[in-house]
């Protein structure tokens, strides 16, 4: 919503009259999340990546109410300069990491593991790229 701290979900499938999904709206608390919030579904997962210009957080949305993804200790600093998160997929098309545009220079595209929010290693990224060729 306009305050930038609530996440909404619209259930358009389970009835003829769409309404809010169970457990929504969901409040998101972080000093950085007062800025515009983008939500990106990570392919073939029930994880929702919440992204602002400075932080990312992961929500598991398969249960009755959204909860922080297991393994995530809190929002992570991503220093995003714009755009959406780009999912990195395993050979089955399941998101395992994500990258964001961080500006110019050696950290222009910082990448993070979806499992726990830690920085994705070069080996992990190279392995994923080789499998998708």
N, CA, C and O atoms as a GROMACS GRO file, in nm:
protein
  532
    1UNK      N    1   0.084  -0.118   0.000
    1UNK     CA    2   0.000   0.000   0.000
    1UNK      C    3   0.089   0.124   0.000
    1UNK      O    4   0.211   0.112  -0.006
    2UNK      N    5   0.031   0.243   0.007
    2UNK     CA    6   0.106   0.367  -0.003
    2UNK      C    7   0.209   0.387   0.106
    2UNK      O    8   0.304   0.462   0.087
    3UNK      N    9   0.191   0.321   0.220
    3UNK     CA   10   0.287   0.337   0.329
    3UNK      C   11   0.415   0.258   0.305
    3UNK      O   12   0.516   0.284   0.370
    4UNK      N   13   0.412   0.163   0.212
    4UNK     CA   14   0.530   0.085   0.180
    4UNK      C   15   0.562  -0.024   0.280
    4UNK      O   16   0.668  -0.085   0.269
    5UNK      N   17   0.475  -0.050   0.377
    5UNK     CA   18   0.508  -0.151   0.476
    5UNK      C   19   0.408  -0.266   0.484
    5UNK      O   20   0.413  -0.345   0.578
    6UNK      N   21   0.319  -0.276   0.387
    6UNK     CA   22   0.223  -0.386   0.386
    6UNK      C   23   0.227  -0.456   0.251
    6UNK      O   24   0.234  -0.392   0.146
    7UNK      N   25   0.222  -0.588   0.257
    7UNK     CA   26   0.222  -0.670   0.138
    7UNK      C   27   0.082  -0.728   0.121
    7UNK      O   28   0.028  -0.788   0.214
    8UNK      N   29   0.025  -0.712   0.003
    8UNK     CA   30  -0.109  -0.762  -0.025
    8UNK      C   31  -0.103  -0.879  -0.121
    8UNK      O   32  -0.011  -0.889  -0.202
    9UNK      N   33  -0.201  -0.967  -0.112
    9UNK     CA   34  -0.214  -1.081  -0.201
    9UNK      C   35  -0.362  -1.091  -0.239
    9UNK      O   36  -0.448  -1.085  -0.151
   10UNK      N   37  -0.391  -1.107  -0.366
   10UNK     CA   38  -0.528  -1.121  -0.413
   10UNK      C   39  -0.550  -1.263  -0.461
   10UNK      O   40  -0.481  -1.310  -0.552
   11UNK      N   41  -0.645  -1.332  -0.401
   11UNK     CA   42  -0.680  -1.468  -0.441
   11UNK      C   43  -0.788  -1.459  -0.550
   11UNK      O   44  -0.904  -1.433  -0.521
   12UNK      N   45  -0.746  -1.480  -0.673
   12UNK     CA   46  -0.839  -1.469  -0.786
   12UNK      C   47  -0.886  -1.605  -0.835
   12UNK      O   48  -0.961  -1.612  -0.932
   13UNK      N   49  -0.844  -1.714  -0.770
   13UNK     CA   50  -0.874  -1.847  -0.821
   13UNK      C   51  -0.976  -1.925  -0.741
   13UNK      O   52  -1.049  -2.006  -0.799
   14UNK      N   53  -0.986  -1.905  -0.610
   14UNK     CA   54  -1.068  -1.995  -0.530
   14UNK      C   55  -1.216  -1.958  -0.521
   14UNK      O   56  -1.294  -2.031  -0.460
   15UNK      N   57  -1.255  -1.846  -0.579
   15UNK     CA   58  -1.398  -1.813  -0.580
   15UNK      C   59  -1.427  -1.721  -0.698
   15UNK      O   60  -1.335  -1.673  -0.765
   16UNK      N   61  -1.555  -1.698  -0.722
   16UNK     CA   62  -1.592  -1.609  -0.832
   16UNK      C   63  -1.574  -1.462  -0.795
   16UNK      O   64  -1.575  -1.375  -0.881
   17UNK      N   65  -1.557  -1.435  -0.665
   17UNK     CA   66  -1.535  -1.298  -0.618
   17UNK      C   67  -1.397  -1.289  -0.555
   17UNK      O   68  -1.380  -1.326  -0.438
   18UNK      N   69  -1.297  -1.240  -0.629
   18UNK     CA   70  -1.161  -1.233  -0.574
   18UNK      C   71  -1.157  -1.154  -0.443
   18UNK      O   72  -1.229  -1.056  -0.426
   19UNK      N   73  -1.072  -1.199  -0.353
   19UNK     CA   74  -1.054  -1.132  -0.224
   19UNK      C   75  -0.912  -1.148  -0.176
   19UNK      O   76  -0.829  -1.209  -0.244
   20UNK      N   77  -0.883  -1.092  -0.060
   20UNK     CA   78  -0.748  -1.103  -0.005
   20UNK      C   79  -0.716  -1.248   0.029
   20UNK      O   80  -0.801  -1.321   0.078
   21UNK      N   81  -0.592  -1.289   0.004
   21UNK     CA   82  -0.545  -1.421   0.045
   21UNK      C   83  -0.546  -1.428   0.197
   21UNK      O   84  -0.535  -1.327   0.265
   22UNK      N   85  -0.560  -1.550   0.249
   22UNK     CA   86  -0.558  -1.570   0.393
   22UNK      C   87  -0.424  -1.524   0.449
   22UNK      O   88  -0.319  -1.556   0.394
   23UNK      N   89  -0.428  -1.449   0.558
   23UNK     CA   90  -0.306  -1.400   0.621
   23UNK      C   91  -0.254  -1.268   0.567
   23UNK      O   92  -0.150  -1.220   0.611
   24UNK      N   93  -0.325  -1.209   0.473
   24UNK     CA   94  -0.284  -1.080   0.415
   24UNK      C   95  -0.387  -0.973   0.448
   24UNK      O   96  -0.502  -1.009   0.474
   25UNK      N   97  -0.354  -0.845   0.451
   25UNK     CA   98  -0.220  -0.792   0.421
   25UNK      C   99  -0.122  -0.830   0.530
   25UNK      O  100  -0.158  -0.850   0.646
   26UNK      N  101   0.004  -0.841   0.490
   26UNK     CA  102   0.111  -0.880   0.581
   26UNK      C  103   0.202  -0.760   0.603
   26UNK      O  104   0.252  -0.700   0.508
   27UNK      N  105   0.224  -0.725   0.729
   27UNK     CA  106   0.311  -0.611   0.761
   27UNK      C  107   0.457  -0.651   0.746
   27UNK      O  108   0.497  -0.759   0.789
   28UNK      N  109   0.534  -0.564   0.685
   28UNK     CA  110   0.678  -0.585   0.667
   28UNK      C  111   0.748  -0.480   0.749
   28UNK      O  112   0.726  -0.360   0.729
   29UNK      N  113   0.834  -0.522   0.841
   29UNK     CA  114   0.900  -0.423   0.926
   29UNK      C  115   1.050  -0.420   0.898
   29UNK      O  116   1.119  -0.521   0.909
   30UNK      N  117   1.097  -0.302   0.863
   30UNK     CA  118   1.239  -0.276   0.843
   30UNK      C  119   1.254  -0.128   0.821
   30UNK      O  120   1.166  -0.065   0.763
   31UNK      N  121   1.363  -0.072   0.866
   31UNK     CA  122   1.384   0.072   0.846
   31UNK      C  123   1.392   0.105   0.699
   31UNK      O  124   1.350   0.213   0.657
   32UNK      N  125   1.446   0.016   0.621
   32UNK     CA  126   1.461   0.041   0.478
   32UNK      C  127   1.332   0.014   0.402
   32UNK      O  128   1.310   0.072   0.296
   33UNK      N  129   1.245  -0.072   0.455
   33UNK     CA  130   1.124  -0.108   0.383
   33UNK      C  131   1.019   0.003   0.385
   33UNK      O  132   0.906  -0.019   0.340
   34UNK      N  133   1.053   0.121   0.436
   34UNK     CA  134   0.961   0.233   0.422
   34UNK      C  135   0.971   0.291   0.282
   34UNK      O  136   0.889   0.374   0.242
   35UNK      N  137   1.071   0.248   0.208
   35UNK     CA  138   1.088   0.291   0.069
   35UNK      C  139   1.003   0.202  -0.020
   35UNK      O  140   0.952   0.100   0.026
   36UNK      N  141   0.987   0.238  -0.149
   36UNK     CA  142   0.904   0.154  -0.238
   36UNK      C  143   0.949   0.008  -0.233
   36UNK      O  144   1.068  -0.023  -0.240
   37UNK      N  145   0.852  -0.080  -0.222
   37UNK     CA  146   0.875  -0.223  -0.206
   37UNK      C  147   0.834  -0.296  -0.332
   37UNK      O  148   0.727  -0.272  -0.387
   38UNK      N  149   0.920  -0.386  -0.379
   38UNK     CA  150   0.886  -0.472  -0.492
   38UNK      C  151   0.884  -0.616  -0.441
   38UNK      O  152   0.968  -0.655  -0.361
   39UNK      N  153   0.789  -0.692  -0.489
   39UNK     CA  154   0.780  -0.833  -0.451
   39UNK      C  155   0.796  -0.917  -0.577
   39UNK      O  156   0.729  -0.892  -0.677
   40UNK      N  157   0.885  -1.014  -0.573
   40UNK     CA  158   0.913  -1.100  -0.687
   40UNK      C  159   0.898  -1.245  -0.645
   40UNK      O  160   0.963  -1.289  -0.549
   41UNK      N  161   0.814  -1.320  -0.715
   41UNK     CA  162   0.800  -1.463  -0.688
   41UNK      C  163   0.923  -1.534  -0.744
   41UNK      O  164   0.960  -1.512  -0.859
   42UNK      N  165   0.986  -1.617  -0.663
   42UNK     CA  166   1.101  -1.694  -0.709
   42UNK      C  167   1.048  -1.820  -0.778
   42UNK      O  168   0.976  -1.898  -0.717
   43UNK      N  169   1.084  -1.840  -0.907
   43UNK     CA  170   1.027  -1.948  -0.988
   43UNK      C  171   1.034  -2.086  -0.923
   43UNK      O  172   1.135  -2.125  -0.864
   44UNK      N  173   0.922  -2.157  -0.935
   44UNK     CA  174   0.905  -2.294  -0.887
   44UNK      C  175   0.933  -2.310  -0.738
   44UNK      O  176   0.976  -2.416  -0.693
   45UNK      N  177   0.908  -2.203  -0.662
   45UNK     CA  178   0.919  -2.208  -0.517
   45UNK      C  179   0.795  -2.140  -0.459
   45UNK      O  180   0.715  -2.083  -0.533
   46UNK      N  181   0.779  -2.147  -0.331
   46UNK     CA  182   0.673  -2.071  -0.263
   46UNK      C  183   0.736  -1.954  -0.187
   46UNK      O  184   0.684  -1.910  -0.085
   47UNK      N  185   0.848  -1.906  -0.240
   47UNK     CA  186   0.921  -1.795  -0.178
   47UNK      C  187   0.893  -1.665  -0.254
   47UNK      O  188   0.889  -1.662  -0.376
   48UNK      N  189   0.875  -1.560  -0.177
   48UNK     CA  190   0.851  -1.427  -0.231
   48UNK      C  191   0.966  -1.339  -0.185
   48UNK      O  192   0.990  -1.324  -0.065
   49UNK      N  193   1.038  -1.280  -0.279
   49UNK     CA  194   1.149  -1.192  -0.246
   49UNK      C  195   1.097  -1.050  -0.235
   49UNK      O  196   1.036  -0.999  -0.329
   50UNK      N  197   1.120  -0.986  -0.122
   50UNK     CA  198   1.081  -0.847  -0.099
   50UNK      C  199   1.205  -0.762  -0.115
   50UNK      O  200   1.308  -0.790  -0.053
   51UNK      N  201   1.197  -0.658  -0.199
   51UNK     CA  202   1.316  -0.584  -0.237
   51UNK      C  203   1.290  -0.434  -0.234
   51UNK      O  204   1.190  -0.386  -0.286
   52UNK      N  205   1.382  -0.361  -0.173
   52UNK     CA  206   1.383  -0.215  -0.181
   52UNK      C  207   1.518  -0.175  -0.240
   52UNK      O  208   1.594  -0.261  -0.285
   53UNK      N  209   1.547  -0.047  -0.240
   53UNK     CA  210   1.675  -0.002  -0.294
   53UNK      C  211   1.793  -0.044  -0.208
   53UNK      O  212   1.907  -0.040  -0.254
   54UNK      N  213   1.769  -0.084  -0.084
   54UNK     CA  214   1.883  -0.115   0.002
   54UNK      C  215   1.875  -0.252   0.069
   54UNK      O  216   1.978  -0.302   0.115
   55UNK      N  217   1.760  -0.315   0.076
   55UNK     CA  218   1.748  -0.444   0.145
   55UNK      C  219   1.664  -0.543   0.066
   55UNK      O  220   1.582  -0.506  -0.018
   56UNK      N  221   1.685  -0.670   0.098
   56UNK     CA  222   1.600  -0.778   0.046
   56UNK      C  223   1.564  -0.867   0.164
   56UNK      O  224   1.643  -0.884   0.257
   57UNK      N  225   1.446  -0.924   0.158
   57UNK     CA  226   1.403  -1.022   0.257
   57UNK      C  227   1.323  -1.128   0.183
   57UNK      O  228   1.274  -1.105   0.073
   58UNK      N  229   1.311  -1.244   0.244
   58UNK     CA  230   1.244  -1.357   0.181
   58UNK      C  231   1.127  -1.401   0.267
   58UNK      O  232   1.141  -1.419   0.388
   59UNK      N  233   1.012  -1.418   0.205
   59UNK     CA  234   0.893  -1.464   0.275
   59UNK      C  235   0.848  -1.598   0.214
   59UNK      O  236   0.844  -1.614   0.092
   60UNK      N  237   0.814  -1.692   0.301
   60UNK     CA  238   0.757  -1.820   0.261
   60UNK      C  239   0.606  -1.802   0.266
   60UNK      O  240   0.551  -1.767   0.370
   61UNK      N  241   0.539  -1.826   0.153
   61UNK     CA  242   0.396  -1.797   0.145
   61UNK      C  243   0.311  -1.922   0.125
   61UNK      O  244   0.195  -1.912   0.084
   62UNK      N  245   0.366  -2.041   0.154
   62UNK     CA  246   0.288  -2.163   0.133
   62UNK      C  247   0.198  -2.198   0.250
   62UNK      O  248   0.107  -2.280   0.235
   63UNK      N  249   0.219  -2.137   0.365
   63UNK     CA  250   0.140  -2.168   0.484
   63UNK      C  251   0.019  -2.079   0.498
   63UNK      O  252  -0.018  -2.006   0.406
   64UNK      N  253  -0.043  -2.086   0.614
   64UNK     CA  254  -0.164  -2.008   0.641
   64UNK      C  255  -0.135  -1.858   0.642
   64UNK      O  256  -0.219  -1.778   0.602
   65UNK      N  257  -0.017  -1.820   0.688
   65UNK     CA  258   0.024  -1.680   0.687
   65UNK      C  259   0.169  -1.673   0.640
   65UNK      O  260   0.244  -1.769   0.658
   66UNK      N  261   0.210  -1.562   0.580
   66UNK     CA  262   0.348  -1.550   0.536
   66UNK      C  263   0.444  -1.547   0.655
   66UNK      O  264   0.415  -1.487   0.758
   67UNK      N  265   0.558  -1.614   0.640
   67UNK     CA  266   0.662  -1.613   0.743
   67UNK      C  267   0.797  -1.592   0.674
   67UNK      O  268   0.811  -1.618   0.554
   68UNK      N  269   0.894  -1.547   0.749
   68UNK     CA  270   1.029  -1.531   0.693
   68UNK      C  271   1.079  -1.668   0.648
   68UNK      O  272   1.055  -1.768   0.716
   69UNK      N  273   1.147  -1.673   0.536
   69UNK     CA  274   1.202  -1.798   0.484
   69UNK      C  275   1.297  -1.861   0.585
   69UNK      O  276   1.378  -1.792   0.648
   70UNK      N  277   1.287  -1.992   0.600
   70UNK     CA  278   1.378  -2.064   0.688
   70UNK      C  279   1.521  -2.041   0.640
   70UNK      O  280   1.548  -2.045   0.520
   71UNK      N  281   1.612  -2.016   0.733
   71UNK     CA  282   1.751  -1.990   0.698
   71UNK      C  283   1.785  -1.843   0.689
   71UNK      O  284   1.903  -1.806   0.697
   72UNK      N  285   1.684  -1.757   0.672
   72UNK     CA  286   1.708  -1.613   0.667
   72UNK      C  287   1.701  -1.557   0.808
   72UNK      O  288   1.604  -1.579   0.879
   73UNK      N  289   1.805  -1.484   0.848
   73UNK     CA  290   1.809  -1.425   0.981
   73UNK      C  291   1.743  -1.288   0.985
   73UNK      O  292   1.715  -1.236   1.093
   74UNK      N  293   1.720  -1.230   0.871
   74UNK     CA  294   1.663  -1.096   0.861
   74UNK      C  295   1.690  -1.039   0.724
   74UNK      O  296   1.748  -1.106   0.638
   75UNK      N  297   1.650  -0.915   0.704
   75UNK     CA  298   1.673  -0.850   0.575
   75UNK      C  299   1.823  -0.837   0.552
   75UNK      O  300   1.900  -0.817   0.646
   76UNK      N  301   1.864  -0.848   0.425
   76UNK     CA  302   2.005  -0.836   0.390
   76UNK      C  303   2.028  -0.709   0.310
   76UNK      O  304   1.938  -0.662   0.240
   77UNK      N  305   2.147  -0.654   0.321
   77UNK     CA  306   2.185  -0.534   0.247
   77UNK      C  307   2.219  -0.575   0.104
   77UNK      O  308   2.309  -0.656   0.082
   78UNK      N  309   2.147  -0.518   0.005
   78UNK     CA  310   2.173  -0.553  -0.134
   78UNK      C  311   2.224  -0.436  -0.218
   78UNK      O  312   2.271  -0.458  -0.330
   79UNK      N  313   2.216  -0.314  -0.169
   79UNK     CA  314   2.264  -0.196  -0.242
   79UNK      C  315   2.217  -0.196  -0.388
   79UNK      O  316   2.298  -0.182  -0.479
   80UNK      N  317   2.089  -0.210  -0.408
   80UNK     CA  318   2.031  -0.216  -0.542
   80UNK      C  319   2.021  -0.076  -0.601
   80UNK      O  320   1.987   0.020  -0.531
   81UNK      N  321   2.052  -0.063  -0.730
   81UNK     CA  322   2.042   0.067  -0.798
   81UNK      C  323   1.918   0.080  -0.884
   81UNK      O  324   1.896   0.185  -0.943
   82UNK      N  325   1.838  -0.023  -0.893
   82UNK     CA  326   1.716  -0.016  -0.972
   82UNK      C  327   1.684  -0.151  -1.034
   82UNK      O  328   1.766  -0.243  -1.030
   83UNK      N  329   1.567  -0.160  -1.091
   83UNK     CA  330   1.526  -0.283  -1.158
   83UNK      C  331   1.477  -0.390  -1.063
   83UNK      O  332   1.463  -0.368  -0.942
   84UNK      N  333   1.451  -0.505  -1.119
   84UNK     CA  334   1.396  -0.618  -1.044
   84UNK      C  335   1.506  -0.717  -1.009
   84UNK      O  336   1.615  -0.714  -1.067
   85UNK      N  337   1.478  -0.805  -0.915
   85UNK     CA  338   1.568  -0.915  -0.885
   85UNK      C  339   1.564  -1.014  -1.001
   85UNK      O  340   1.457  -1.040  -1.056
   86UNK      N  341   1.678  -1.068  -1.037
   86UNK     CA  342   1.686  -1.167  -1.145
   86UNK      C  343   1.714  -1.303  -1.081
   86UNK      O  344   1.820  -1.323  -1.023
   87UNK      N  345   1.618  -1.397  -1.092
   87UNK     CA  346   1.640  -1.528  -1.031
   87UNK      C  347   1.746  -1.609  -1.107
   87UNK      O  348   1.755  -1.602  -1.230
   88UNK      N  349   1.825  -1.685  -1.033
   88UNK     CA  350   1.920  -1.780  -1.089
   88UNK      C  351   1.860  -1.918  -1.064
   88UNK      O  352   1.826  -1.951  -0.951
   89UNK      N  353   1.847  -1.997  -1.171
   89UNK     CA  354   1.775  -2.124  -1.164
   89UNK      C  355   1.868  -2.244  -1.168
   89UNK      O  356   1.976  -2.238  -1.227
   90UNK      N  357   1.826  -2.353  -1.105
   90UNK     CA  358   1.900  -2.478  -1.118
   90UNK      C  359   1.854  -2.547  -1.246
   90UNK      O  360   1.767  -2.493  -1.315
   91UNK      N  361   1.908  -2.663  -1.282
   91UNK     CA  362   1.870  -2.728  -1.408
   91UNK      C  363   1.721  -2.760  -1.420
   91UNK      O  364   1.670  -2.773  -1.531
   92UNK      N  365   1.651  -2.773  -1.308
   92UNK     CA  366   1.507  -2.803  -1.311
   92UNK      C  367   1.423  -2.676  -1.319
   92UNK      O  368   1.300  -2.684  -1.322
   93UNK      N  369   1.487  -2.560  -1.322
   93UNK     CA  370   1.413  -2.434  -1.331
   93UNK      C  371   1.370  -2.378  -1.197
   93UNK      O  372   1.286  -2.287  -1.192
   94UNK      N  373   1.424  -2.431  -1.088
   94UNK     CA  374   1.391  -2.385  -0.953
   94UNK      C  375   1.489  -2.275  -0.913
   94UNK      O  376   1.610  -2.290  -0.929
   95UNK      N  377   1.436  -2.165  -0.861
   95UNK     CA  378   1.523  -2.055  -0.818
   95UNK      C  379   1.611  -2.100  -0.702
   95UNK      O  380   1.562  -2.157  -0.604
   96UNK      N  381   1.742  -2.073  -0.713
   96UNK     CA  382   1.837  -2.106  -0.606
   96UNK      C  383   1.912  -1.983  -0.558
   96UNK      O  384   1.974  -1.985  -0.451
   97UNK      N  385   1.907  -1.876  -0.636
   97UNK     CA  386   1.977  -1.752  -0.601
   97UNK      C  387   1.909  -1.638  -0.677
   97UNK      O  388   1.819  -1.661  -0.758
   98UNK      N  389   1.952  -1.516  -0.649
   98UNK     CA  390   1.903  -1.401  -0.724
   98UNK      C  391   2.013  -1.296  -0.730
   98UNK      O  392   2.100  -1.290  -0.643
   99UNK      N  393   2.009  -1.214  -0.835
   99UNK     CA  394   2.104  -1.106  -0.853
   99UNK      C  395   2.026  -0.976  -0.866
   99UNK      O  396   1.911  -0.975  -0.910
  100UNK      N  397   2.090  -0.865  -0.829
  100UNK     CA  398   2.030  -0.733  -0.842
  100UNK      C  399   2.130  -0.640  -0.909
  100UNK      O  400   2.251  -0.664  -0.902
  101UNK      N  401   2.081  -0.535  -0.973
  101UNK     CA  402   2.171  -0.437  -1.034
  101UNK      C  403   2.222  -0.344  -0.926
  101UNK      O  404   2.144  -0.276  -0.860
  102UNK      N  405   2.352  -0.342  -0.907
  102UNK     CA  406   2.412  -0.262  -0.801
  102UNK      C  407   2.489  -0.142  -0.850
  102UNK      O  408   2.560  -0.079  -0.772
  103UNK      N  409   2.478  -0.108  -0.978
  103UNK     CA  410   2.551   0.007  -1.031
  103UNK      C  411   2.664  -0.038  -1.122
  103UNK      O  412   2.649  -0.135  -1.196
  104UNK      N  413   2.776   0.033  -1.116
  104UNK     CA  414   2.889   0.000  -1.203
  104UNK      C  415   3.005  -0.052  -1.120
  104UNK      O  416   3.004  -0.044  -0.997
  105UNK      N  417   3.103  -0.105  -1.186
  105UNK     CA  418   3.222  -0.155  -1.117
  105UNK      C  419   3.215  -0.303  -1.090
  105UNK      O  420   3.128  -0.373  -1.144
  106UNK      N  421   3.307  -0.352  -1.007
  106UNK     CA  422   3.317  -0.496  -0.984
  106UNK      C  423   3.196  -0.557  -0.914
  106UNK      O  424   3.174  -0.678  -0.924
  107UNK      N  425   3.116  -0.476  -0.844
  107UNK     CA  426   2.996  -0.529  -0.777
  107UNK      C  427   2.870  -0.483  -0.849
  107UNK      O  428   2.767  -0.458  -0.786
  108UNK      N  429   2.877  -0.473  -0.983
  108UNK     CA  430   2.762  -0.424  -1.059
  108UNK      C  431   2.642  -0.517  -1.047
  108UNK      O  432   2.528  -0.470  -1.054
  109UNK      N  433   2.662  -0.646  -1.031
  109UNK     CA  434   2.553  -0.742  -1.020
  109UNK      C  435   2.574  -0.834  -0.900
  109UNK      O  436   2.607  -0.952  -0.918
  110UNK      N  437   2.557  -0.784  -0.777
  110UNK     CA  438   2.573  -0.874  -0.661
  110UNK      C  439   2.464  -0.981  -0.661
  110UNK      O  440   2.348  -0.954  -0.694
  111UNK      N  441   2.503  -1.102  -0.623
  111UNK     CA  442   2.410  -1.215  -0.622
  111UNK      C  443   2.407  -1.278  -0.483
  111UNK      O  444   2.505  -1.275  -0.409
  112UNK      N  445   2.291  -1.335  -0.449
  112UNK     CA  446   2.268  -1.387  -0.315
  112UNK      C  447   2.197  -1.522  -0.323
  112UNK      O  448   2.115  -1.544  -0.412
  113UNK      N  449   2.228  -1.611  -0.229
  113UNK     CA  450   2.164  -1.742  -0.223
  113UNK      C  451   2.021  -1.727  -0.171
  113UNK      O  452   1.998  -1.656  -0.073
  114UNK      N  453   1.927  -1.793  -0.235
  114UNK     CA  454   1.789  -1.788  -0.189
  114UNK      C  455   1.772  -1.868  -0.060
  114UNK      O  456   1.683  -1.839   0.020
  115UNK      N  457   1.856  -1.966  -0.039
  115UNK     CA  458   1.848  -2.053   0.079
  115UNK      C  459   1.864  -1.976   0.209
  115UNK      O  460   1.794  -2.004   0.307
  116UNK      N  461   1.956  -1.877   0.212
  116UNK     CA  462   1.984  -1.809   0.338
  116UNK      C  463   2.019  -1.661   0.324
  116UNK      O  464   2.046  -1.595   0.424
  117UNK      N  465   2.021  -1.609   0.203
  117UNK     CA  466   2.050  -1.468   0.182
  117UNK      C  467   2.197  -1.433   0.178
  117UNK      O  468   2.232  -1.316   0.160
  118UNK      N  469   2.284  -1.532   0.195
  118UNK     CA  470   2.428  -1.503   0.189
  118UNK      C  471   2.472  -1.480   0.045
  118UNK      O  472   2.405  -1.521  -0.050
  119UNK      N  473   2.587  -1.414   0.030
  119UNK     CA  474   2.641  -1.388  -0.103
  119UNK      C  475   2.660  -1.519  -0.178
  119UNK      O  476   2.711  -1.616  -0.122
  120UNK      N  477   2.617  -1.521  -0.304
  120UNK     CA  478   2.636  -1.639  -0.388
  120UNK      C  479   2.780  -1.641  -0.436
  120UNK      O  480   2.834  -1.537  -0.475
  121UNK      N  481   2.843  -1.756  -0.433
  121UNK     CA  482   2.982  -1.767  -0.474
  121UNK      C  483   2.994  -1.774  -0.625
  121UNK      O  484   2.898  -1.809  -0.694
  122UNK      N  485   3.110  -1.741  -0.675
  122UNK     CA  486   3.136  -1.751  -0.819
  122UNK      C  487   3.119  -1.893  -0.869
  122UNK      O  488   3.068  -1.914  -0.979
  123UNK      N  489   3.161  -1.993  -0.789
  123UNK     CA  490   3.148  -2.132  -0.829
  123UNK      C  491   3.001  -2.170  -0.846
  123UNK      O  492   2.966  -2.240  -0.941
  124UNK      N  493   2.917  -2.125  -0.755
  124UNK     CA  494   2.774  -2.154  -0.763
  124UNK      C  495   2.714  -2.094  -0.889
  124UNK      O  496   2.636  -2.159  -0.959
  125UNK      N  497   2.751  -1.970  -0.920
  125UNK     CA  498   2.696  -1.901  -1.036
  125UNK      C  499   2.746  -1.966  -1.165
  125UNK      O  500   2.668  -1.984  -1.259
  126UNK      N  501   2.874  -2.000  -1.173
  126UNK     CA  502   2.930  -2.063  -1.292
  126UNK      C  503   2.865  -2.198  -1.316
  126UNK      O  504   2.834  -2.234  -1.429
  127UNK      N  505   2.844  -2.274  -1.209
  127UNK     CA  506   2.781  -2.404  -1.220
  127UNK      C  507   2.640  -2.391  -1.274
  127UNK      O  508   2.599  -2.470  -1.359
  128UNK      N  509   2.565  -2.293  -1.227
  128UNK     CA  510   2.428  -2.271  -1.274
  128UNK      C  511   2.428  -2.232  -1.422
  128UNK      O  512   2.344  -2.279  -1.498
  129UNK      N  513   2.521  -2.145  -1.462
  129UNK     CA  514   2.527  -2.102  -1.603
  129UNK      C  515   2.561  -2.219  -1.694
  129UNK      O  516   2.500  -2.233  -1.801
  130UNK      N  517   2.657  -2.304  -1.655
  130UNK     CA  518   2.695  -2.418  -1.739
  130UNK      C  519   2.577  -2.511  -1.760
  130UNK      O  520   2.559  -2.564  -1.870
  131UNK      N  521   2.497  -2.531  -1.659
  131UNK     CA  522   2.384  -2.624  -1.668
  131UNK      C  523   2.273  -2.571  -1.758
  131UNK      O  524   2.191  -2.649  -1.807
  132UNK      N  525   2.270  -2.441  -1.780
  132UNK     CA  526   2.160  -2.383  -1.857
  132UNK      C  527   2.195  -2.359  -2.003
  132UNK      O  528   2.115  -2.301  -2.076
  133UNK      N  529   2.310  -2.401  -2.046
  133UNK     CA  530   2.348  -2.380  -2.186
  133UNK      C  531   2.295  -2.490  -2.273
  133UNK      O  532   2.318  -2.489  -2.394
   0.00000   0.00000   0.00000
